[in-house]
Amino acid sequence: MLKRTLACALFAITGHAYSADIQVTTLLDEENYTGCSLRNAVEFLNQRSKKEFENGYRGCGNKDSSSVIILKRDQTYQLNSALNIKSATTIQSEMSYDFNNTKGLNNATIKMVGKDRLFVIDDENVEKALIGVNFVELNLQGSSTKVNNGGLILNREELAIQYSRLTGGLANKGGAIYNVGTSADVKNTAGYVSINNTLLQGNKADQGAVIFSEMPRYAISQSVIRDNEGVTGPAGALLYVQEGLNNDTIGGALLIGFASIKNSTIFHNKGGYVANIREGMTLNNNTMIKNAAGLYLQSLKWKVTTETKENGETKETVKEYPSAYVSNSIIVSNGNNDISSAAEDNSIVQSNFTTSECKGFGTTKCQPNIIWNQNDPEQKLVAGGENDEGVCAAPPAKGLLCPYYTPKDQMLGYFKPRLLTSYLSVADSPIVNRGRIYSDGTSYSLGGCEGSDQRGKKRSGLDELCDLGAIELFIDRSNIPTNGMDILYKQIAKFSILDSLADGELLDPATCEAELGKRTDGQPWQPGCLEIVQNLHIPSKGKLTLDQDGNVTYVPYSDWHGADMFKLRVMTTITRFNDATSYYIDIPTNIVQDPPNNFQSKTVNVSGGSFGTGVILMLLGLVGIRRFKS
């Protein structure tokens, strides 16, 4: 109740935030609608510089409006044909005032019900700088009709997509996005796409089922690419680049990660390679497994020409460098074709968990890859689940990764690395603590670990100890939520602590005994080497059991009224490698038991609450209150 009240107060205080934004008031694509349709909102922004549009257009906007179009959360907006965006525009779902809301969970949906793509983003002016277009918390759904280029979006401007879902795009080229432009010298003629915290799923195309980009002018980070379908062969790559950057622009692109795929999970894609890698591209800290094929490398040498003067004469020197990097990633089980390359390719492929040996630049000067032995039971790839998704098989089960799993109240899932109970030390893992920054005192490699993982959690600050792939195992003891539940007399509390294990898994009882010896009370160990620590030394009011999958069953001893507050102390597959003082994770737990409530009141007594009500009324006074009779 307190959170709801605070949220309402916050809404009142910050209600002005949307005052200048354009509110769409219909779900239908009606040009003559007397309110504001999405189409008319976009057209207003396209034409607002004209005098006849200063007071708005068909119910949308006015001279004081921002360039932000707001859509209702969890609503579907239909389009009969493509929207043409020709000016700086942001389309986003309205803000949530739920303090517990995660971005991306309640997006507005824009769906094509006609036979077209959703958006054409092009101001048709190559003399001006690229316009900025932002899509935030949107679900974009394509038509069942195949279009030529760009099943969802045709882009020639600067497009940024965040916390969104791009699904159902169908095209000849660019199932989800076709990115136009090949000139690196005149930047205004080539589009650019950045994608962050976004799901790209179920898109199809002959080339570039996810993105077809005429040059490597896209960057994907902290996203999931799954279940898309291309065509077999390098030309059918899901992320397809037509030609690489030129020698003048490669260096800058590599330095800032201008054309890149980072901290992303890529799996269960069909048809062609995941991506073809051209000049100027970097791939780092990705988990790329169970696809039809992996990467196709075709980056030419980066040639750098320098001029010097000797005896009054100008002398040119040409040096050659690698022009693409693939590093710190998990690239295995991709149709027995994890990494292939054209004969002239000079990409650097280093410090990956994959099936190809280290690929250097004319020499063996690169850090070795870690080779996956799929015939070794210790290197079984996925532990449990169904079709590589679901709950992780509990220790001592084998499997280097947990199945793809989306935590409660999160938008994107991931494959989490595992530390097996058979390991004698963390060094036995081929994935954990195997990521590297090239640290031999040279500037040869650009393959440093990313600063954070797919979830936004910081990676290790040590130079050579990040985990391979998109996910960094992370223990945050300060951010473990309180578990438990409220029950009535004669009820049993059942809940899970799975999401409170700080990336670890509960040790099995046999491993607990091997690590700690037998329990002093003669009882067998429960999973996680469970210990229960009561708050304030109050005796426990019930019996608690914990199973290997993290499910808790709590049976009260009697019909007591109140709370049983305690900590569950458990050891996980990660913490067991700590020193003895930090073996355990403490999970705060509260069980609240009440008598059955059989009283049904038909009136509401508000006496004695005038002070609290008055404070709330003061907060809401500026927006007005409608009172409802109970």
Secondary structure per residue as TSV (DSSP state, phi and psi in degrees):
chain	resnum	aa	ss	phi	psi
A	1	M	-	360.0	-41.6
A	2	L	H	-62.1	-43.3
A	3	K	H	-62.1	-39.6
A	4	R	H	-65.7	-40.8
A	5	T	H	-64.6	-45.2
A	6	L	H	-61.9	-38.8
A	7	A	H	-63.5	-42.1
A	8	C	H	-63.2	-42.8
A	9	A	H	-62.3	-42.9
A	10	L	H	-61.3	-40.0
A	11	F	H	-61.0	-41.4
A	12	A	H	-66.7	-43.4
A	13	I	H	-70.4	-37.0
A	14	T	T	-105.3	14.4
A	15	G	G	-58.6	-24.2
A	16	H	G	-67.3	-11.8
A	17	A	G	-60.0	-34.0
A	18	Y	G	-97.1	1.3
A	19	S	T	-59.6	-32.2
A	20	A	T	-98.0	-4.4
A	21	D	S	-81.4	161.8
A	22	I	E	-95.3	118.3
A	23	Q	E	-96.2	119.4
A	24	V	-	-80.9	132.4
A	25	T	-	-117.6	8.7
A	26	T	-	-139.7	149.1
A	27	L	S	-88.4	-11.9
A	28	L	S	-96.9	159.3
A	29	D	-	-94.2	76.6
A	30	E	-	-114.7	107.9
A	31	E	T	-62.2	-34.9
A	32	N	T	-98.2	13.9
A	33	Y	-	-60.7	136.7
A	34	T	S	-76.8	-14.9
A	35	G	S	-89.9	-134.0
A	36	C	-	-127.7	112.7
A	37	S	-	-91.9	162.4
A	38	L	H	-60.5	-41.8
A	39	R	H	-61.3	-45.3
A	40	N	H	-69.8	-30.4
A	41	A	H	-64.7	-44.0
A	42	V	H	-64.4	-41.5
A	43	E	H	-65.9	-36.7
A	44	F	H	-58.8	-46.7
A	45	L	H	-65.4	-36.3
A	46	N	H	-62.4	-34.6
A	47	Q	H	-111.0	4.9
A	48	R	T	-63.4	-20.4
A	49	S	T	-70.8	-15.7
A	50	K	S	-82.2	142.6
A	51	K	G	-59.0	-38.1
A	52	E	G	-69.2	-7.8
A	53	F	G	-105.4	2.7
A	54	E	T	-68.0	-20.5
A	55	N	T	-102.7	16.5
A	56	G	-	103.4	178.3
A	57	Y	B	-142.6	111.6
A	58	R	T	48.7	48.3
A	59	G	T	91.4	-2.3
A	60	C	B	-112.7	124.0
A	61	G	-	72.9	176.8
A	62	N	-	-162.3	-173.8
A	63	K	T	-64.7	-19.7
A	64	D	T	-95.6	1.0
A	65	S	-	-69.7	147.8
A	66	S	-	-79.4	-175.8
A	67	S	S	-99.7	24.3
A	68	V	E	-108.0	126.5
A	69	I	E	-105.5	125.6
A	70	I	E	-106.1	130.5
A	71	L	E	-113.8	149.8
A	72	K	-	-69.9	140.2
A	73	R	T	-66.3	145.4
A	74	D	T	63.2	18.4
A	75	Q	-	-110.5	152.9
A	76	T	E	-109.7	122.9
A	77	Y	E	-104.4	124.6
A	78	Q	E	-95.0	144.4
A	79	L	E	-124.5	136.7
A	80	N	S	-90.0	-25.4
A	81	S	S	-153.7	172.6
A	82	A	-	-65.0	146.7
A	83	L	E	-93.5	132.5
A	84	N	E	-100.2	112.6
A	85	I	E	-98.7	121.6
A	86	K	-	-125.8	8.4
A	87	S	S	-144.9	166.8
A	88	A	-	-57.0	124.3
A	89	T	E	-145.8	140.2
A	90	T	E	-122.3	127.3
A	91	I	E	-116.3	125.1
A	92	Q	E	-149.0	158.7
A	93	S	E	-74.4	150.9
A	94	E	-	-61.6	155.0
A	95	M	-	-68.8	144.5
A	96	S	-	-94.9	139.6
A	97	Y	-	-103.4	15.5
A	98	D	-	-85.1	118.5
A	99	F	T	-62.4	-23.3
A	100	N	T	-95.2	2.6
A	101	N	-	-73.4	138.2
A	102	T	-	-102.4	137.2
A	103	K	T	-59.2	138.9
A	104	G	T	97.0	-9.9
A	105	L	S	-82.4	-26.4
A	106	N	S	-129.7	47.1
A	107	N	-	-68.0	149.7
A	108	A	E	-71.6	148.9
A	109	T	E	-112.3	134.3
A	110	I	E	-112.7	115.8
A	111	K	E	-120.5	133.2
A	112	M	E	-84.1	116.7
A	113	V	-	-102.5	-7.5
A	114	G	S	-94.0	-154.8
A	115	K	S	-117.8	61.3
A	116	D	S	-152.3	171.6
A	117	R	-	-76.4	173.0
A	118	L	S	-83.4	-46.3
A	119	F	E	-134.5	141.2
A	120	V	E	-116.1	116.0
A	121	I	E	-109.3	100.0
A	122	D	-	-166.8	117.3
A	123	D	-	-85.0	-0.6
A	124	E	S	59.7	30.7
A	125	N	-	-139.5	104.9
A	126	V	T	-86.0	-1.4
A	127	E	T	-83.9	-24.7
A	128	K	S	-95.9	159.1
A	129	A	-	-63.1	156.3
A	130	L	-	-58.5	137.5
A	131	I	-	-83.0	149.4
A	132	G	E	-93.2	125.4
A	133	V	E	-124.7	129.0
A	134	N	E	-123.0	130.9
A	135	F	E	-114.0	119.4
A	136	V	E	-127.5	124.9
A	137	E	S	54.0	58.3
A	138	L	E	-127.1	147.0
A	139	N	E	-104.8	120.7
A	140	L	E	-107.6	120.2
A	141	Q	E	-118.6	128.9
A	142	G	-	-87.3	175.3
A	143	S	-	-82.9	158.7
A	144	S	S	-81.1	-3.6
A	145	T	S	-93.8	129.3
A	146	K	-	-73.7	128.4
A	147	V	E	-105.7	175.4
A	148	N	E	-75.6	-67.1
A	149	N	E	-125.8	119.9
A	150	G	-	85.2	89.1
A	151	G	S	-65.1	-33.1
A	152	L	S	-111.0	-43.4
A	153	I	E	-140.4	134.4
A	154	L	E	-110.4	118.5
A	155	N	E	-124.7	132.2
A	156	R	S	-127.2	11.2
A	157	E	S	-118.5	-160.3
A	158	E	E	-101.0	101.6
A	159	L	E	-106.3	129.1
A	160	A	E	-122.1	129.5
A	161	I	E	-122.8	128.3
A	162	Q	E	-135.4	143.3
A	163	Y	S	48.6	47.3
A	164	S	-	-128.7	173.1
A	165	R	E	-128.3	126.9
A	166	L	E	-114.2	109.4
A	167	T	E	-136.3	153.9
A	168	G	-	71.7	18.2
A	169	G	-	-74.6	138.9
A	170	L	E	-138.5	119.4
A	171	A	E	-154.9	164.8
A	172	N	E	-67.6	-48.3
A	173	K	E	-131.5	131.6
A	174	G	-	76.1	73.0
A	175	G	S	-55.2	-45.8
A	176	A	S	-95.4	-51.3
A	177	I	E	-136.4	134.0
A	178	Y	E	-110.6	119.0
A	179	N	E	-104.6	117.0
A	180	V	-	-93.1	142.8
A	181	G	-	125.2	131.9
A	182	T	-	-124.7	-6.3
A	183	S	-	-86.6	117.8
A	184	A	S	-87.5	-18.9
A	185	D	S	-79.0	-38.1
A	186	V	S	-108.6	92.7
A	187	K	G	-59.9	-28.6
A	188	N	G	-69.8	-9.7
A	189	T	G	-95.7	-4.9
A	190	A	S	-122.7	127.9
A	191	G	-	-73.2	164.7
A	192	Y	E	-140.6	138.8
A	193	V	E	-126.4	127.5
A	194	S	E	-120.3	132.8
A	195	I	E	-127.3	127.0
A	196	N	E	-138.7	137.0
A	197	N	S	49.8	51.7
A	198	T	-	-133.9	148.1
A	199	L	E	-102.1	126.2
A	200	L	E	-116.6	108.1
A	201	Q	E	-142.8	140.2
A	202	G	S	68.7	30.4
A	203	N	-	-100.2	149.9
A	204	K	E	-135.6	144.6
A	205	A	E	-166.9	159.0
A	206	D	E	-70.4	-35.9
A	207	Q	E	-134.7	130.2
A	208	G	-	66.4	61.1
A	209	A	S	-58.2	-29.5
A	210	V	S	-98.1	-58.2
A	211	I	E	-138.3	131.8
A	212	F	E	-110.0	116.8
A	213	S	E	-123.4	126.5
A	214	E	S	-64.7	-27.2
A	215	M	S	-134.6	162.7
A	216	P	S	-72.7	76.6
A	217	R	-	-122.0	56.7
A	218	Y	E	-145.5	151.2
A	219	A	E	-137.0	126.6
A	220	I	E	-118.8	130.0
A	221	S	E	-142.8	147.3
A	222	Q	S	49.6	43.9
A	223	S	-	-128.7	172.5
A	224	V	E	-124.8	129.0
A	225	I	E	-121.1	112.3
A	226	R	E	-148.4	151.6
A	227	D	S	58.8	29.3
A	228	N	-	-93.7	163.6
A	229	E	B	-139.2	123.1
A	230	G	-	-114.8	-156.7
A	231	V	-	-115.8	144.1
A	232	T	S	-57.5	139.3
A	233	G	S	108.4	164.6
A	234	P	G	-57.4	-36.6
A	235	A	G	-69.9	-15.9
A	236	G	G	-99.4	17.4
A	237	A	-	-55.9	143.2
A	238	L	S	-65.0	-39.2
A	239	L	E	-111.3	97.7
A	240	Y	E	-110.1	131.2
A	241	V	E	-115.9	128.0
A	242	Q	S	-74.1	-43.5
A	243	E	S	-148.9	154.1
A	244	G	-	-82.2	174.0
A	245	L	-	-70.1	160.8
A	246	N	-	-89.8	172.5
A	247	N	H	-59.0	-29.4
A	248	D	H	-74.5	-22.0
A	249	T	H	-112.8	-10.2
A	250	I	H	-60.2	-47.1
A	251	G	H	-58.3	-48.5
A	252	G	H	-64.1	-38.3
A	253	A	H	-65.1	-43.3
A	254	L	H	-64.6	-38.1
A	255	L	H	-65.1	-39.5
A	256	I	H	-104.6	1.2
A	257	G	T	67.6	37.6
A	258	F	S	-60.8	-41.1
A	259	A	E	-117.7	102.3
A	260	S	E	-156.2	159.9
A	261	I	E	-129.4	119.0
A	262	K	E	-139.4	145.8
A	263	N	S	49.8	43.2
A	264	S	-	-126.1	154.2
A	265	T	E	-107.3	126.7
A	266	I	E	-131.8	114.1
A	267	F	E	-154.9	160.3
A	268	H	S	57.0	31.8
A	269	N	-	-91.5	147.2
A	270	K	B	-115.0	161.3
A	271	G	S	92.6	-100.5
A	272	G	S	-97.4	-165.9
A	273	Y	-	-64.9	159.1
A	274	V	S	-64.9	-47.0
A	275	A	E	-154.7	149.7
A	276	N	E	-100.9	134.8
A	277	I	E	-105.1	117.5
A	278	R	-	-112.3	178.2
A	279	E	T	-58.4	130.2
A	280	G	T	97.2	3.1
A	281	M	E	-100.9	147.4
A	282	T	E	-131.5	136.7
A	283	L	E	-123.1	128.7
A	284	N	E	-149.5	136.4
A	285	N	S	53.6	52.7
A	286	N	-	-112.2	153.4
A	287	T	E	-110.6	110.8
A	288	M	E	-125.7	96.3
A	289	I	E	-137.4	157.7
A	290	K	S	57.8	35.9
A	291	N	S	-101.5	167.1
A	292	A	S	-61.2	-36.0
A	293	A	-	-157.0	163.1
A	294	G	-	-92.6	-111.1
A	295	L	E	-111.3	145.0
A	296	Y	E	-116.1	115.9
A	297	L	E	-95.3	127.3
A	298	Q	-	-149.7	46.2
A	299	S	-	-96.1	128.8
A	300	L	-	-81.0	169.9
A	301	K	-	-64.3	141.4
A	302	W	E	-88.5	114.7
A	303	K	E	-102.6	122.1
A	304	V	E	-113.4	120.5
A	305	T	E	-102.4	128.5
A	306	T	E	-121.7	149.4
A	307	E	E	-114.5	135.1
A	308	T	E	-132.7	155.6
A	309	K	E	-110.1	127.9
A	310	E	E	-131.3	119.9
A	311	N	T	55.7	40.9
A	312	G	T	78.4	-0.6
A	313	E	E	-108.4	142.4
A	314	T	E	-86.0	129.3
A	315	K	E	-121.1	130.5
A	316	E	E	-98.3	135.2
A	317	T	E	-122.3	129.8
A	318	V	E	-111.3	122.1
A	319	K	E	-114.9	149.1
A	320	E	E	-114.5	140.6
A	321	Y	E	-136.4	162.0
A	322	P	-	-68.6	150.7
A	323	S	-	-117.9	5.1
A	324	A	-	-153.6	150.2
A	325	Y	E	-134.2	137.7
A	326	V	E	-128.2	119.1
A	327	S	E	-150.7	159.7
A	328	N	S	53.4	33.3
A	329	S	-	-121.0	162.0
A	330	I	E	-102.7	114.4
A	331	I	E	-132.6	83.5
A	332	V	E	-141.0	162.6
A	333	S	-	58.5	40.2
A	334	N	S	-108.1	72.7
A	335	G	T	58.1	32.8
A	336	N	T	55.9	28.9
A	337	N	-	-147.8	61.1
A	338	D	S	-68.1	-46.1
A	339	I	E	-140.4	119.4
A	340	S	E	-124.6	163.1
A	341	S	E	-151.0	152.9
A	342	A	-	-72.3	159.0
A	343	A	T	-59.5	-35.2
A	344	E	T	-90.8	4.2
A	345	D	-	-66.5	142.9
A	346	N	-	-133.3	32.3
A	347	S	-	-68.1	154.5
A	348	I	E	-98.3	124.3
A	349	V	E	-122.6	106.2
A	350	Q	E	-143.7	151.9
A	351	S	S	55.6	44.6
A	352	N	-	-116.0	158.9
A	353	F	E	-97.4	106.2
A	354	T	E	-156.7	-167.4
A	355	T	S	-111.7	3.6
A	356	S	S	-108.9	142.9
A	357	E	-	-66.8	167.3
A	358	C	-	-54.6	131.6
A	359	K	B	-109.5	114.2
A	360	G	-	-101.3	-172.9
A	361	F	S	-110.8	82.3
A	362	G	S	76.3	-11.2
A	363	T	S	-139.2	-174.4
A	364	T	S	-97.6	17.3
A	365	K	-	-78.8	76.1
A	366	C	S	-160.2	157.7
A	367	Q	-	-72.3	141.6
A	368	P	-	-70.5	148.0
A	369	N	-	-77.5	159.5
A	370	I	E	-97.7	120.9
A	371	I	E	-87.9	128.7
A	372	W	-	-80.4	128.4
A	373	N	-	-106.9	94.1
A	374	Q	T	-68.4	-11.8
A	375	N	T	-90.2	-6.2
A	376	D	S	-88.9	119.8
A	377	P	G	-55.4	-29.7
A	378	E	G	-69.3	-15.8
A	379	Q	G	-114.7	24.8
A	380	K	-	-52.9	139.4
A	381	L	S	-80.2	-56.0
A	382	V	B	-115.9	132.5
A	383	A	-	-96.4	99.7
A	384	G	E	81.8	-157.9
A	385	G	E	77.1	-177.4
A	386	E	E	-127.2	122.5
A	387	N	T	54.2	42.5
A	388	D	T	68.7	17.9
A	389	E	E	-132.4	154.5
A	390	G	E	119.5	-155.4
A	391	V	E	-83.0	140.4
A	392	C	E	-68.8	138.5
A	393	A	-	-63.7	133.7
A	394	A	-	-74.7	151.7
A	395	P	T	-55.6	143.8
A	396	P	T	-93.1	25.2
A	397	A	-	-57.7	146.3
A	398	K	-	-82.4	162.4
A	399	G	-	139.6	121.4
A	400	L	S	-73.2	-24.9
A	401	L	B	-129.5	144.9
A	402	C	-	-73.2	153.4
A	403	P	-	-59.1	162.3
A	404	Y	B	-58.7	126.4
A	405	Y	B	-142.5	131.8
A	406	T	-	-105.6	111.8
A	407	P	-	-61.6	159.8
A	408	K	T	-55.6	135.0
A	409	D	T	62.4	28.4
A	410	Q	-	-119.4	154.4
A	411	M	S	-86.0	-42.8
A	412	L	-	-114.1	142.7
A	413	G	-	-99.5	-172.8
A	414	Y	B	-168.2	166.6
A	415	F	-	-99.8	113.4
A	416	K	-	-90.0	133.2
A	417	P	B	-63.8	154.5
A	418	R	-	-123.1	149.0
A	419	L	-	-107.8	112.2
A	420	L	-	-72.8	150.9
A	421	T	T	-69.3	-15.8
A	422	S	T	-78.8	-12.5
A	423	Y	-	-72.1	137.8
A	424	L	S	-87.2	-22.0
A	425	S	S	-155.1	167.6
A	426	V	G	-61.1	-28.4
A	427	A	G	-63.2	-15.4
A	428	D	G	-74.5	-16.3
A	429	S	-	-78.5	135.8
A	430	P	S	-83.0	-1.0
A	431	I	S	-119.8	-49.2
A	432	V	T	-73.9	132.5
A	433	N	T	61.2	30.2
A	434	R	-	-110.1	-5.9
A	435	G	B	-73.2	150.7
A	436	R	-	-138.8	153.8
A	437	I	-	-109.5	133.0
A	438	Y	-	-66.4	114.0
A	439	S	-	-129.4	41.4
A	440	D	S	-97.1	14.7
A	441	G	S	88.5	1.9
A	442	T	S	-108.6	175.9
A	443	S	S	-111.2	26.2
A	444	Y	-	-66.5	-40.3
A	445	S	-	-106.4	144.5
A	446	L	-	-108.4	12.4
A	447	G	-	-88.4	53.3
A	448	G	-	-76.7	154.1
A	449	C	-	-62.1	144.7
A	450	E	-	-68.7	151.3
A	451	G	S	-69.2	-27.7
A	452	S	B	-141.1	168.7
A	453	D	-	-99.7	-169.3
A	454	Q	T	-58.7	-32.2
A	455	R	T	-85.4	-2.7
A	456	G	S	86.5	6.5
A	457	K	-	-83.4	136.9
A	458	K	B	-64.9	137.5
A	459	R	-	-82.2	174.0
A	460	S	-	-58.6	142.9
A	461	G	S	-81.0	-6.5
A	462	L	S	-78.6	148.6
A	463	D	T	-62.6	-35.5
A	464	E	T	-128.3	35.2
A	465	L	-	-132.3	23.5
A	466	C	B	-82.1	161.5
A	467	D	-	-86.9	144.1
A	468	L	S	-69.3	150.1
A	469	G	S	94.2	-172.0
A	470	A	S	-81.1	-17.2
A	471	I	-	-118.9	131.3
A	472	E	-	-101.2	123.5
A	473	L	-	-61.8	133.1
A	474	F	-	-142.7	130.5
A	475	I	-	-112.1	110.5
A	476	D	-	-118.3	91.0
A	477	R	G	-70.3	-18.5
A	478	S	G	-84.9	-5.8
A	479	N	G	-126.1	34.6
A	480	I	-	-93.2	119.9
A	481	P	-	-72.2	161.0
A	482	T	-	-75.4	130.1
A	483	N	E	-101.3	174.8
A	484	G	E	123.4	-170.1
A	485	M	E	-163.8	165.4
A	486	D	E	-96.1	135.8
A	487	I	E	-135.3	164.7
A	488	L	E	-104.5	168.4
A	489	Y	T	-51.3	141.9
A	490	K	T	74.6	1.1
A	491	Q	-	-93.5	160.5
A	492	I	-	-115.0	134.7
A	493	A	E	-86.7	128.9
A	494	K	E	-133.1	126.8
A	495	F	E	-156.7	172.1
A	496	S	E	-118.4	142.7
A	497	I	-	-107.3	15.4
A	498	L	G	-55.6	-42.3
A	499	D	G	-83.7	7.2
A	500	S	G	-112.6	13.2
A	501	L	S	-93.7	9.9
A	502	A	T	52.4	49.9
A	503	D	T	74.1	-4.5
A	504	G	-	-93.2	178.6
A	505	E	-	-124.0	150.5
A	506	L	B	-64.4	131.2
A	507	L	-	-64.2	143.9
A	508	D	-	-77.6	157.5
A	509	P	H	-56.6	-37.4
A	510	A	H	-63.3	-41.8
A	511	T	H	-68.5	-35.3
A	512	C	H	-58.3	-44.6
A	513	E	H	-67.1	-36.7
A	514	A	H	-66.9	-34.9
A	515	E	H	-81.2	-39.8
A	516	L	H	-115.8	-7.6
A	517	G	-	81.5	-175.7
A	518	K	S	-74.1	152.6
A	519	R	-	-67.0	145.7
A	520	T	T	-69.9	-22.3
A	521	D	T	-89.8	3.0
A	522	G	S	81.0	-4.8
A	523	Q	-	-81.5	154.8
A	524	P	-	-72.8	152.7
A	525	W	-	-67.7	141.3
A	526	Q	-	-88.5	161.9
A	527	P	G	-52.7	146.3
A	528	G	G	76.7	8.5
A	529	C	G	52.7	44.7
A	530	L	-	-55.4	133.0
A	531	E	E	-126.5	142.0
A	532	I	E	-113.1	122.7
A	533	V	E	-113.0	112.3
A	534	Q	E	-75.2	143.2
A	535	N	G	-72.6	138.5
A	536	L	G	57.3	22.3
A	537	H	G	59.2	25.0
A	538	I	-	-79.2	134.0
A	539	P	-	-59.4	150.4
A	540	S	-	-63.5	145.9
A	541	K	S	-104.3	8.8
A	542	G	E	-165.7	172.8
A	543	K	E	-103.8	131.3
A	544	L	E	-120.0	134.7
A	545	T	E	-126.4	150.4
A	546	L	E	-130.0	129.2
A	547	D	-	-98.4	174.5
A	548	Q	T	-66.0	-22.6
A	549	D	T	-90.7	6.2
A	550	G	S	89.6	11.7
A	551	N	E	-86.6	129.8
A	552	V	E	-106.6	135.9
A	553	T	E	-121.4	124.0
A	554	Y	E	-122.7	120.5
A	555	V	E	-112.7	114.2
A	556	P	E	-63.3	147.3
A	557	Y	S	-73.4	-27.3
A	558	S	S	-159.5	-177.4
A	559	D	-	-87.4	61.0
A	560	W	-	-79.4	156.7
A	561	H	-	-116.2	120.1
A	562	G	E	142.5	-144.9
A	563	A	E	-129.6	144.0
A	564	D	E	-111.7	113.1
A	565	M	E	-116.4	127.4
A	566	F	E	-158.5	176.4
A	567	K	E	-117.9	135.6
A	568	L	E	-92.1	117.0
A	569	R	E	-101.2	117.3
A	570	V	E	-130.2	150.1
A	571	M	E	-104.7	137.0
A	572	T	B	-116.4	173.5
A	573	T	T	-63.8	-19.2
A	574	I	T	-90.8	-48.8
A	575	T	G	-69.4	-18.4
A	576	R	G	-64.7	-18.8
A	577	F	G	-90.5	0.8
A	578	N	S	-79.7	175.7
A	579	D	-	-75.1	166.7
A	580	A	G	-59.8	-23.9
A	581	T	G	-75.3	-13.6
A	582	S	G	-132.9	35.4
A	583	Y	-	-63.7	-34.0
A	584	Y	E	-105.4	154.7
A	585	I	E	-109.8	132.5
A	586	D	E	-96.0	122.6
A	587	I	E	-112.0	107.8
A	588	P	E	-64.9	137.1
A	589	T	E	-138.9	134.1
A	590	N	E	-128.3	127.4
A	591	I	E	-112.5	121.9
A	592	V	E	-112.5	125.4
A	593	Q	E	-118.6	131.9
A	594	D	E	-129.5	157.6
A	595	P	-	-71.1	157.8
A	596	P	-	-58.2	141.1
A	597	N	-	-102.8	99.2
A	598	N	-	-99.7	3.5
A	599	F	-	-86.2	126.7
A	600	Q	-	-119.3	110.3
A	601	S	-	-92.1	136.7
A	602	K	S	-102.0	0.6
A	603	T	S	-130.1	162.2
A	604	V	-	-119.0	121.0
A	605	N	-	-92.8	116.2
A	606	V	-	-106.7	7.8
A	607	S	T	-64.9	145.9
A	608	G	T	82.9	-2.7
A	609	G	-	-112.1	16.7
A	610	S	H	-65.6	-34.7
A	611	F	H	-66.9	-49.1
A	612	G	H	-63.7	-40.0
A	613	T	H	-65.0	-38.6
A	614	G	H	-62.0	-40.7
A	615	V	H	-61.7	-43.9
A	616	I	H	-65.1	-41.4
A	617	L	H	-61.7	-36.1
A	618	M	H	-64.1	-40.2
A	619	L	H	-66.3	-34.4
A	620	L	H	-96.3	0.1
A	621	G	T	-60.2	-31.0
A	622	L	T	-73.5	-20.8
A	623	V	T	-106.8	-12.2
A	624	G	-	86.5	152.0
A	625	I	-	-130.5	132.1
A	626	R	-	-99.3	123.0
A	627	R	-	-94.7	135.6
A	628	F	-	-112.1	134.3
A	629	K	-	-78.7	131.2
A	630	S	-	-78.8	360.0
